[in-house]
Amino acid sequence: MAITAADVKKLRESTGAGMMDAKKALTENDGDMDKAVDWLRTKGLAKAAKKSDRTAAEGLVAVKVDGGMGVAVEVNSETDFVAKNAEFQSLVSGIADVAVTVDSVESLAEADMGGKPVKEAITTAIAKIGENMTLRRMEKLSGDNVVAYVHNAATDGMGKIGVLVAFTGDDAATARQIAMHVAAVNPAALNENDLDPAIVEKEKAVQMDIARESGKPEQVIEKMIEGRMKKYLAEITLENQSFVVNPDLTVAAAAKEAGITVTGFVRMEVGEGITVEKEDFAAEVAKAAKG
C-alpha cells in the first residue's frame, strides 16, 4: 500500500523516530502502523543495547519529599547536554515520583511508570535520545520532618547535587540551610557514632605514621594523635563542622539555637565514584570511523 506523508508524521509523533526511519518502518511492514511501531522498537532496542557499554557519568539527581519521607534518585547520561534535555528531565522526574513508592533501586527498576517498567522506559529513552542512560541508585530518608535542597539545579527538584535532611522541630528554614551546608561541605556522617570504624582506624594509622616521623616518644605521640583525631572528626562529621552560614557556631549549635535536631541526611552527587576512561582525540576519531 502507498505510504503517505501523514502516515510518516503520525508514526514519528508516536515514537519520536526520525523521518527516514519512520518511512522505512512503514515500508517494511506494508503500512501497518502497529507493526511499524514494533519494528522501530526492535531497532531502537538494538541501538540501546549497542550503547549500553558506554560510560554514563553525567545526568541528574532528583529529590522528592512526601511528609516525613524523602527520596533521592540518580539517573545518569553520557553527556551534560542530555542532562539539560527536557525529555530526559521529564523521565528523571517521573522516576523520582515512582521512587517514593518503593524501597530499593532494584524495586524501582521493575516498578510501573506510565504502563511500563521504569527500566523499559529508560531503554526507550536511550533509543530515542541516542545516549546510554542508567538508573544508578536511590536513597530514602525518614524523620519527623524532611527538607530537600538541590545545588546547581537544572530544573525544579533536580540538579547535580541533591540533599535530604531529616529533623525534629519546626524551623524548616534552618533545616534547609543545613541541607545547603551538606551540599557544600560533604560531611562523611552525622556524628562519630555514625562513622564507619574502618575510616576512623585508617586515619588514625596514617596520623600515627606521620607523628612517628617526628621521632618523639610514644607517650607524646599518643597525645598528638588524640588532638589530631579530634580535629579530624570535627571536620568530617556534620554536627561538629563549622556552620557555613555562621562559622562561629557548629551545625549542632546552630540547630539547637533554632530549636531543631538533625536526625539524618542524604547527599547524592551526580557521577561520584564513577571512573570515566579517557581517550585521546585520535582514538575517538578512529573508533567513530569504525562505527
C-alpha positions, 0 to 999 in steps of 0.5 A: 500500500502507498505510504503517505506523508501523514502516515510518516508524521503520525508514526514519528509523533508516536515514537519520536523516530526520525523521518527516514526511519519512520518511512522505512518502518512503514515500508517494511511492514506494508503500512501497518502502523502497529507493526511499524511501531514494533519494528522501530522498537526492535531497532531502537532496542538494538541501538540501546543495547549497542550503547549500553557499554558506554560510560554514563557519568553525567545526568541528574539527581532528583529529590522528592519529599512526601511528609516525613519521607524523602527520596533521592534518585540518580539517573545518569547520561553520557553527556551534560547536554542530555542532562539539560534535555527536557525529555530526559528531565521529564523521565528523571522526574517521573522516576523520582515520583515512582521512587517514593513508592518503593524501597530499593533501586532494584524495586524501582527498576521493575516498578510501573511508570506510565504502563511500563517498567521504569527500566523499559522506559529508560531503554526507550529513552536511550533509543530515542535520545541516542545516549546510554542512560542508567538508573544508578541508585536511590536513597530514602530518608525518614524523620519527623520532618524532611527538607530537600535542597538541590545545588546547581539545579537544572530544573525544579527538584533536580540538579547535580547535587541533591540533599535530604535532611531529616529533623525534629522541630519546626524551623524548616528554614534552618533545616534547609540551610543545613541541607545547603551546608551538606551540599557544600561541605560533604560531611562523611556522617552525622556524628562519630557514632555514625562513622564507619570504624574502618575510616576512623582506624585508617586515619588514625594509622596514617596520623600515627605514621606521620607523628612517628616521623617526628621521632618523639616518644610514644607517650607524646605521640599518643597525645598528638594523635588524640588532638589530631583525631579530634580535629579530624572528626570535627571536620568530617562529621556534620554536627561538629563542622563549622556552620557555613552560614555562621562559622562561629557556631557548629551545625549542632549549635546552630540547630539547637539555637533554632530549636531543631535536631538533625536526625539524618541526611542524604547527599547524592552527587551526580557521577561520584565514584564513577571512573570515566576512561579517557581517550585521546582525540585520535582514538575517538576519531578512529573508533567513530570511523569504525562505527 
